Each structure stands twice: as C-alpha cells, then as structure tokens.
Amino acid sequence: MADSTWILGAGVTGLAASWISGRPAFEAAPLPGGICRSYHLRPGESEPIVEAPEDGRAYRFENGGGHWVFGGDSMMNVCLSGFAHWRRYHRKSSVFFPESKLYVPYPLQYNLRYLDQTMASWAFDEMRRAPANPRGTMSDWLEQVFGPTLTELFFGPFHELYTAGLWREIEPQDGYKSPVDLTLVEQGLHGEVAGSGYNSTFLYPECGLSAFADQLAARGDIRCGMGVVRVDTEKRRVEFADGSTVPYTQLISTIPLHRMLDLSGIELHERPDPSTAVLVLNIGGIRGPRCPDDHWIYVPRSRSGFHRVGFYSNVDNDFTPRGEENRAALYVERAFRSGAAPGSAEVAAYSQSVLDELCDWGFLESAEAMHATWVDVAYTWSWPGSQWRAKAMQRLSDAGIQMTGRYGKWKFQGIADSLRDGMLAGSALKALG
C-alpha cells in the first residue's frame, strides 16, 4: 500500500502529512510552504530573492501577507517548538475610518465608547434586539446580529470589499470571528474590554515562515517542481507536467477542491461554491508620522479598494533592513473574485494608488520597495443551502482521493489547524502501511 500512496501539495498541511507518514508530497512550486513563505527585496530593486542577504539590507515580506499562527493549543505549541523558535504576541488591531481618522480597537462591537455617544447607544440597543437564530445570507446575518447602525458604519462596507461583493449572496460563516457577548458590549460602552476574539494572541517564528516551512520539509520527502496536470481515476494514475506518472491507491490532496475536481475529470451537477482571490501588495519604506503601532487594521472604505493593512514591522523588526531606522514594512490586501486576476498595468496603477493613499494617511512618507503577489484561492465561501462541498469531497473519496487542509476542505482555518490536518492525514497514511 505504501508504494502507491501519495500527497498532493506541500503547503503546511502537505508538509505535515509527509513528515508523519514518510510518504512523498508533490508540489508544483519550486519551494515548499505555499503562501506560508517569506522572501526578501532590497531597497530600490524589483526582483525578490529567496535568502536574506548576509548584510541584512533587505525587507522581508511574505507571499500571502501576514500569516500569524493562532488557534494552537498547548500540545500544538509544543509541536511547533520542534521546528522553530516562536515569539508570542498579544494582538493589537483596530478598525480604521480614513474619512475621520478614527481608530476603534478590534472588535468594534466591544469598543463602542470610541463612537459618537448617540450612535453607540443605537448600536447597543440594536444588538440587544438581535434574534436568537439569525438567518439568511451573510448580509442578512450581519444586519440581524449587529444591527443596521454598525452594519452601515463598518460591517457592510468592509465585507463588500473583503468578499469582493459576494456578501449579499453567500452563507454567513466563521461567526466566531465576530462574537457578540452583550455583557462585553455593555462593558465596552464605558471602559476597556480584555482582548477577545479568535486571534487575541498569536505566534510567529523568529526567523520567518520560510525557515519554519523548510524545517518541516526537511522531516519529510518533498518533491518540488511536480505540478499535477491530471488524475486518472479509472487507471488510478497521477500525471505530472514533466510527463512522468505514478500509480496510486490512495491520495491525500491539499489542492483546492474545485481544481481537484477538474484534475480528476469528476463532474458534479451542482453550482460550485465561490472563492475569492487576494492581491497582496508588500511595501517597505520610510515610516510616516501617523503610522499606527497596530499589527493590522481593518478598513471599511478606501479609495484604492483594499480592506486590510498589516504592519509586518510592528510584529518583528527583522522585516526591515538591518541598521536602517524609521522604516516600516507593510502588506495591503485587496480581494477579487477568483480567476479575475488583474493585468500588470492594472497592478502598477493600483500599487501607485495604494502608495499615494497610505502617504495621505501618514502611514508612509515614501516607498523604497514594492512587490505584489497573487493568491488565486485565498478565501472560500458557500452558497446558501449548497451541497457542492459535501458532494465533491464524497465523489473524490470514492475515487481514492482524500481532501484535507484549508483549501482541500474548502474551509477557513489558520496555520495551526492546517498543521493538525496534515498530522492526522499523515497518521492515516502511516496506518495504511
């Protein structure tokens, strides 16, 4: 059995599965880790480099923007410590309203004292009247849970950007990201509320994500540059872009669910659930006079269309060139419908627009390093009442293909849960012999 069991994809989940099972993981990219990899860019240059230069005179960025490790329990944290040295952080995050330059600590609903008193009272009263079982689309759910006032102020415009306009059509999901505890809402009307939410603390490796991915890869059998072009489910054979093939009895796949259906030629007479892509613009430059000290901020309205700005350098100074003072390293996220990648001219115009906007806000004085990355499947969603995900996973399972990981399962989760998925999958493969 072991000679015909394989892993497709070497992101965090595939790396963990290979480590535990000892089975090969095939990865299309030249390096393992997927979006959980760092890269470097010298000031004034446009070509990224994989390794940090010896003189340290480069910005460190990440492929998919800031990926911080949250959601790990004590046992998972012990596991992580075997691959890297980790620093623990208490999240500092805000909602930022550019038009008024107002910062409200995240979560907004627990910090209503920062708003106009009348608006805060309306919002509290609306949340108290929320139905016990909100229903409908994401937009319906948000308005029922948070009320018209906060939905109009923040949740509506933010989710319009975050979901690339899908929020009026898709099911609500991940309610744990935006909890409503009325006791804390009332407390936040008058005073500070202790950190809450799913990512109130997080971890990050001292040497960056690439070091973590490489250490994890070193424990397994990772074969990069092996892009899958077809999975023949009748002959039970995986075909690669270089023309090579391997037979399979069982596959563990972390490839996005809709792509795995295409690769295997399985057709479902169901409307596929949607996903959104993210254009990540990494910027390094001179820190502006009003650059916040947050780890990231949520933006409900921006001229350029982005919804989040993260500050790498507020997490770790190693993201900025060694010996340079008053530098900042940022990432800016803008959502698109998956498959609707902008062209190079559009990316260039957008990048300049973002820089102008951040300079107007006082976050930056100028930029000396800019580079964009594209994550075609960044967030996955479901249509109301959809059975597509369940049917897709079952059909693939019937063909000997077990889907796992964030994109394989079509489910939002962080690095810790993705690592846990891989360890479970690896254990299953190991048990098969």
Residue pairs with C-beta under 8 A, 6 or more apart in sequence:
1 249
1 250
1 432
1 433
2 23
2 429
2 432
2 433
4 236
4 246
4 247
4 248
4 249
4 250
5 21
5 23
5 248
5 249
5 250
5 251
5 252
5 429
5 432
6 23
6 24
6 25
6 26
6 238
6 246
6 248
6 251
6 252
7 14
7 17
7 18
7 21
7 23
7 24
7 25
7 26
7 251
7 252
7 253
7 254
7 425
7 429
8 14
8 25
8 26
8 228
8 238
8 251
8 252
8 253
8 254
8 255
8 260
9 25
9 26
9 27
9 34
9 253
9 254
9 255
9 405
9 408
10 18
10 25
10 26
10 27
10 29
10 32
10 33
10 34
10 217
10 222
10 224
11 32
11 33
11 34
11 35
11 36
11 254
11 405
11 418
12 33
12 34
12 36
12 213
12 216
12 405
12 415
12 418
12 419
12 422
13 254
13 404
13 405
13 406
13 408
13 418
13 419
13 421
13 422
13 425
14 25
14 27
14 32
14 252
14 254
14 405
14 422
15 25
15 32
15 33
15 213
15 216
15 217
15 220
15 222
15 422
16 216
16 418
16 419
16 420
16 421
16 422
16 423
16 425
16 426
17 23
17 25
17 220
17 252
17 254
17 404
17 422
17 423
17 425
17 426
17 429
18 24
18 25
18 217
18 219
18 220
18 221
18 222
18 426
19 216
19 219
19 220
19 422
19 423
19 426
20 422
20 423
20 425
20 426
20 427
20 429
20 430
21 425
21 426
21 427
21 429
21 430
22 220
22 221
22 430
23 221
23 252
23 426
23 429
24 221
24 222
24 223
25 32
25 220
25 221
25 222
25 223
26 223
26 226
26 228
26 238
26 240
27 222
27 223
27 224
27 225
27 226
28 224
28 225
28 226
28 227
28 228
28 241
29 224
29 225
30 224
30 225
31 37
31 50
31 210
31 213
31 224
32 213
32 214
32 216
32 217
32 222
32 224
33 63
33 209
33 210
33 213
33 214
33 217
34 63
34 64
35 62
35 63
35 64
35 67
35 375
36 62
36 63
36 64
36 67
36 209
36 212
36 213
36 415
37 62
37 63
37 209
37 210
37 213
38 60
38 61
38 62
38 63
38 208
38 209
38 210
38 211
39 48
39 49
39 50
39 60
39 61
39 62
39 63
39 210
40 48
40 49
40 50
40 51
40 52
40 53
40 58
40 59
40 60
40 61
41 47
41 48
41 49
41 58
41 59
41 61
41 282
41 284
41 369
41 371
42 49
42 53
42 57
42 58
42 59
42 321
42 369
43 57
43 58
43 59
43 284
43 321
43 368
43 369
44 368
44 369
45 369
46 371
48 61
48 371
49 58
50 210
52 58
52 60
55 322
56 321
56 322
56 323
57 321
57 322
57 323
57 324
58 321
59 282
59 284
59 319
59 320
59 321
59 327
59 329
59 369
60 208
60 312
60 318
60 319
60 329
61 282
61 284
61 312
61 319
61 329
61 331
61 371
62 208
62 209
62 280
62 282
62 312
62 331
63 280
63 373
63 375
64 278
64 280
64 373
64 375
64 378
65 278
65 280
65 282
65 308
65 310
65 331
65 333
66 295
66 296
66 310
66 312
66 315
66 331
67 209
67 415
68 89
68 199
68 202
68 203
68 204
68 295
68 315
68 415
69 80
69 86
69 202
69 203
69 204
69 414
69 415
69 416
70 198
70 199
70 201
70 202
70 203
70 414
70 415
70 416
71 198
71 199
71 413
71 414
71 416
71 417
72 80
72 203
72 416
76 416
76 419
76 420
77 86
77 203
79 419
79 423
80 86
80 203
80 212
80 416
80 419
83 205
83 212
83 215
83 216
84 205
84 206
84 207
84 211
84 212
84 215
85 205
85 206
85 207
86 203
86 204
86 205
86 206
87 203
87 204
87 205
87 206
87 316
88 201
88 202
88 203
89 201
89 202
89 203
89 204
89 295
89 315
90 195
90 200
90 201
91 106
91 195
91 197
91 199
91 200
91 201
91 202
91 295
92 293
92 294
92 295
92 314
93 105
93 106
93 294
93 295
93 296
93 297
93 298
94 103
94 104
94 105
94 106
94 292
94 294
94 297
94 298
95 103
95 104
95 105
95 106
95 108
95 154
95 158
95 297
95 298
95 299
95 300
96 102
96 103
96 292
96 297
96 298
96 299
96 309
97 103
97 104
97 300
97 301
98 299
98 301
98 302
98 357
98 361
99 301
101 290
101 361
102 114
103 114
103 292
103 294
103 297
104 111
104 114
104 115
105 111
105 114
106 197
106 298
107 178
107 179
107 196
107 197
108 150
108 154
109 123
109 127
109 146
109 150
109 178
109 180
109 185
109 188
110 181
110 184
110 185
110 187
110 188
110 193
110 196
111 188
111 193
112 120
112 123
112 124
112 185
112 188
112 189
113 120
113 188
113 189
113 190
113 191
115 123
115 153
119 149
119 153
120 189
122 147
122 149
123 146
123 147
123 149
123 150
124 185
124 186
124 189
125 147
126 146
126 147
126 148
126 149
126 150
127 145
127 146
127 147
127 150
127 180
127 182
127 185
128 182
129 147
130 144
130 145
130 146
130 147
130 180
131 144
134 140
134 141
134 144
134 145
134 172
135 141
135 144
136 144
136 172
136 384
137 167
137 168
137 169
137 170
137 171
137 172
137 384
138 159
138 163
138 166
138 167
138 168
138 170
138 171
138 172
138 173
139 151
139 156
139 159
139 167
139 168
140 172
141 172
141 175
142 151
142 155
142 156
142 159
142 167
142 172
143 151
143 156
145 175
145 178
145 180
146 155
146 178
146 180
153 300
154 298
154 300
155 178
156 167
156 300
157 300
157 301
158 298
158 299
158 300
158 307
159 167
160 167
161 299
161 300
161 302
161 305
161 306
161 307
161 334
161 335
162 276
162 307
162 308
162 335
162 379
163 170
163 276
163 335
163 379
163 381
164 276
164 277
164 335
164 336
164 337
165 337
166 274
166 276
166 337
166 381
169 383
170 274
170 381
170 382
170 383
170 384
171 381
171 382
171 383
171 384
171 385
171 386
173 381
173 382
173 412
174 412
176 198
177 197
177 198
178 197
179 196
179 197
181 196
184 193
184 196
187 193
195 201
199 414
204 315
204 316
205 211
205 212
206 316
206 318
208 318
225 242
226 240
226 241
226 242
226 244
227 240
227 241
228 238
228 239
228 240
228 241
228 255
228 263
229 239
229 240
229 241
229 263
230 238
230 239
230 263
230 264
230 265
231 237
231 238
231 239
231 248
231 251
231 260
231 263
231 264
231 265
231 399
231 401
232 238
232 239
232 265
233 264
233 265
233 266
233 399
233 400
233 401
235 247
236 247
236 248
236 249
236 400
237 245
237 246
237 247
237 248
238 245
238 246
238 247
238 248
238 251
239 245
248 400
249 400
250 400
250 401
250 402
250 429
250 432
251 400
251 401
251 402
252 402
252 404
252 425
252 426
252 428
252 429
253 260
253 396
253 401
253 402
253 403
253 404
253 408
254 403
254 404
254 405
254 407
254 408
254 422
255 263
255 407
255 408
256 275
256 377
256 380
256 407
256 408
256 410
257 380
257 389
257 392
257 393
257 403
257 407
257 408
257 409
257 410
258 272
258 273
258 275
258 392
259 377
260 392
260 396
260 401
260 403
260 408
261 267
261 268
261 392
261 395
261 396
264 396
264 399
264 401
266 392
266 395
266 396
266 399
268 388
268 391
268 392
268 395
270 386
270 387
270 388
270 391
270 392
271 383
271 386
271 388
272 388
273 380
273 381
273 382
273 383
273 386
273 388
273 389
273 410
274 337
274 338
274 380
274 381
274 383
275 338
275 377
275 378
275 379
275 380
275 381
275 410
276 335
276 336
276 337
276 338
276 378
276 379
276 381
277 335
277 336
277 337
277 338
277 339
277 340
277 341
277 374
277 375
277 376
277 377
277 378
278 333
278 334
278 335
278 336
278 374
278 375
278 378
278 379
279 333
279 334
279 336
279 342
279 347
279 350
279 372
279 373
279 374
280 331
280 332
280 333
280 372
280 373
280 374
280 375
281 306
281 331
281 332
281 333
281 334
281 350
281 351
281 354
281 370
281 371
281 372
282 329
282 330
282 331
282 369
282 370
282 371
282 372
282 373
283 329
283 330
283 331
283 332
283 354
283 355
283 358
283 364
283 367
283 369
283 370
284 319
284 320
284 321
284 327
284 328
284 329
284 330
284 367
284 368
284 369
284 370
285 327
285 328
285 364
285 365
285 366
285 367
285 368
285 369
286 326
286 327
286 328
286 364
286 365
286 366
286 368
287 313
287 326
287 327
287 328
287 364
287 365
288 328
288 358
288 359
288 361
288 362
288 363
288 364
288 365
289 362
289 365
290 361
290 362
290 363
291 311
291 328
291 362
291 363
291 364
292 311
292 314
292 363
293 311
293 314
294 311
294 314
295 310
295 311
295 314
295 315
296 308
296 309
296 310
296 311
297 308
297 309
297 310
298 307
298 308
299 306
299 307
299 308
299 309
300 307
302 357
303 353
303 357
304 334
304 350
304 353
304 354
304 357
305 334
305 350
306 332
306 333
306 334
306 354
307 333
307 334
307 335
308 332
308 333
309 330
309 331
309 332
309 333
309 358
309 363
310 330
310 331
310 332
310 333
311 328
311 329
311 330
312 319
312 329
312 330
312 331
313 319
313 320
313 327
313 328
313 329
313 330
319 329
320 327
320 328
320 329
321 327
328 363
328 364
330 358
330 363
330 364
332 354
332 358
334 350
335 378
335 379
336 342
338 376
338 377
339 376
341 374
341 376
342 350
347 372
351 370
351 372
355 364
355 367
355 370
358 364
359 365
359 366
377 407
379 412
380 406
380 407
380 410
380 411
380 412
382 388
382 389
382 410
389 409
389 410
392 403
392 410
393 403
393 409
396 402
396 403
397 403
402 425
402 428
403 409
404 421
404 422
404 424
404 425
405 418
405 421
405 422
406 412
406 413
406 417
406 418
409 421
413 421
